Amino acid sequence: MTLDRFRPLADRMLAPFVSAAKGVGLSPNGVSVIAFLLALGAGGVYAVAARDPLLYLVGAVLVFLNGWLDLVDGALARELNVASSGGDLLDHVLDRYADIGIIVGLAAGVGQWVLGIAAVTGVLMTSYLGTQAQAVGLDRVYGGLLGRADRLALVGVVTGVAAFVRPSLADLTLVGWLLVVFAVVGHVTAAQRFYHAMAALE
């Protein structure tokens, strides 16, 4: 289910964007910072989208741009042969703050703070288990039901739809149910990664 399996295909599509970044003199770290700022912008837009639901569409565009640039920074580092542990660390730190910013914005916009906390912890634990496997000597784990690429795709699609359609079920909007998915499936994904890592260590 995870979109991470399509990374090789995405890498082949990145060439013109990598060339453009090189052309304007952007570094991989610079691209990571821009992606992070776009995510914060999306979170800010989502937080006030209840006033004008069309703002959800703006947020969706920012989220998709964040996801795309998150691929460009790594491809640019490989192209320039400047990939480093420091750059990898910066990328992961900014990605986690970006995830928090987006989900907090979604929760603020619909006033669902308990769901927001549950969603944030699910997302953070998923990412933590993916990198912790590498810390104990295994390969980095990207598998499970809901990786970062899946989350960004879901946020973009659901909020894009929410800009025009506003159904409600059990007193939750589409965005509220998106938070439920992240809260539940995020922790399930974390458990899957934990099980995979433990099995590999044994």
TIVOTI-639708 format. One record per residue (C-alpha): residue in one letter; x, y, z. Coordinates in steps of 0.02 Angstrom, whole numbers, padded with zeros to 5 digits, always signed. Layout:
AXYZ;...
//
This chain:
M+00000+00000+00000;T+00144+00118+00035;L+00192+00237-00105;D+00375+00224-00057;R+00391+00074-00172;F+00371+00195-00318;R+00524+00298-00269;P+00626+00232-00418;L+00492+00292-00538;A+00482+00460-00452;D+00672+00476-00459;R+00666+00461-00648;M+00539+00603-00656;L+00645+00718-00548;A+00780+00758-00676;P+00707+00924-00740;F+00673+00983-00563;V+00848+00937-00507;S+00918+01031-00657;A+00813+01183-00614;A+00873+01180-00433;K+01053+01170-00493;G+01022+01310-00616;V+00967+01432-00481;G+01105+01377-00363;L+00999+01290-00232;S+01085+01168-00115;P+00998+01008-00056;N+00983+01085+00117;G+00906+01240+00039;V+00775+01133-00048;S+00739+01045+00118;V+00710+01213+00203;I+00593+01271+00064;A+00495+01108+00077;F+00482+01134+00266;L+00417+01311+00245;L+00286+01251+00121;A+00227+01123+00249;L+00214+01256+00384;G+00117+01363+00261;A-00002+01218+00230;G-00027+01196+00417;G-00064+01380+00438;V-00189+01379+00295;Y-00275+01223+00363;A-00292+01304+00535;V-00401+01443+00464;A-00485+01347+00323;A-00650+01337+00419;R-00675+01521+00374;D-00659+01485+00189;P-00657+01300+00138;L-00572+01344-00027;L-00416+01371+00077;Y-00408+01182+00092;L-00365+01180-00093;V-00220+01299-00062;G-00160+01187+00078;A-00172+01034-00034;V-00060+01116-00165;L+00068+01164-00031;V+00068+00986+00036;F+00098+00910-00136;L+00239+01035-00166;N+00315+00988+00002;G+00310+00803-00043;W+00387+00832-00213;L+00528+00941-00147;D+00561+00809-00015;L+00611+00697-00160;V+00706+00833-00252;D+00824+00870-00107;G+00890+00692-00100;A+00904+00678-00290;L+00997+00845-00295;A+01118+00786-00160;R+01156+00630-00261;E+01175+00730-00421;L+01298+00852-00340;N+01383+00709-00246;V+01361+00802-00082;A+01252+00676+00010;S+01302+00677+00193;S+01246+00619+00363;G+01219+00799+00414;G+01104+00830+00266;D+01009+00670+00303;L+00987+00724+00485;L+00926+00897+00435;D+00804+00821+00310;H+00730+00703+00440;V+00715+00837+00574;L+00628+00957+00455;D+00514+00818+00392;R+00457+00780+00569;Y+00421+00962+00607;A+00332+00975+00439;D+00223+00826+00485;I+00182+00906+00653;G+00141+01073+00573;I+00023+00997+00445;I-00071+00887+00570;V-00083+01022+00703;G-00153+01138+00570;L-00282+01008+00518;A-00334+00978+00699;A-00345+01164+00737;G-00453+01195+00585;V-00585+01070+00641;G-00561+01090+00829;Q-00516+00907+00856;W-00367+00918+00973;V-00380+00743+01047;L-00380+00667+00873;G-00239+00783+00827;I-00131+00722+00972;A-00168+00540+00929;A-00128+00572+00745;V+00035+00662+00783;T+00096+00524+00898;G+00052+00392+00768;V+00146+00485+00633;L+00298+00518+00742;M+00307+00338+00804;T+00295+00274+00624;S+00442+00383+00573;Y+00539+00342+00732;L+00525+00155+00706;G+00582+00175+00525;T+00744+00259+00575;Q+00772+00168+00739;A+00787+00006+00642;Q+00935+00084+00553;A+01008+00141+00719;V+01016-00039+00780;G+01106-00099+00624;L+00962-00141+00506;D+00911-00057+00344;R+00796+00092+00362;V+00616+00030+00363;Y+00492+00115+00245;G+00357-00020+00244;G+00191-00036+00331;L+00017+00025+00291;L+00050+00212+00293;G+00219+00287+00254;R+00256+00474+00236;A+00220+00475+00050;D+00051+00395+00084;R+00011+00523+00219;L+00052+00671+00110;A-00048+00598-00035;L-00198+00570+00079;V-00187+00745+00153;G-00176+00823-00019;V-00320+00723-00093;V-00437+00733+00057;T-00412+00919+00087;G-00427+00953-00099;V-00596+00867-00095;A-00643+00955+00068;A-00626+01121-00022;F-00782+01078-00122;V-00874+00940-00028;R-00912+00952+00158;P-01003+00795+00216;S-01012+00751+00400;L-01024+00580+00481;A-01035+00552+00669;D-01002+00738+00694;L-00837+00726+00599;T-00795+00809+00435;L-00683+00733+00301;V-00534+00812+00386;G-00588+00743+00554;W-00597+00568+00481;L-00426+00595+00403;L-00358+00625+00578;V-00443+00464+00636;V-00354+00369+00497;F-00186+00443+00547;A-00220+00408+00731;V-00266+00225+00704;V-00168+00172+00551;G-00015+00272+00605;H+00003+00168+00762;V-00033+00008+00665;T+00107+00054+00544;A+00225+00088+00689;A+00182-00083+00761;Q+00215-00164+00591;R+00386-00083+00581;F+00426-00134+00759;Y+00378-00314+00723;H+00482-00315+00562;A+00634-00245+00651;M+00621-00366+00798;A+00601-00513+00679;A+00754-00459+00582;L+00857-00440+00741;E+00808-00613+00800;
//
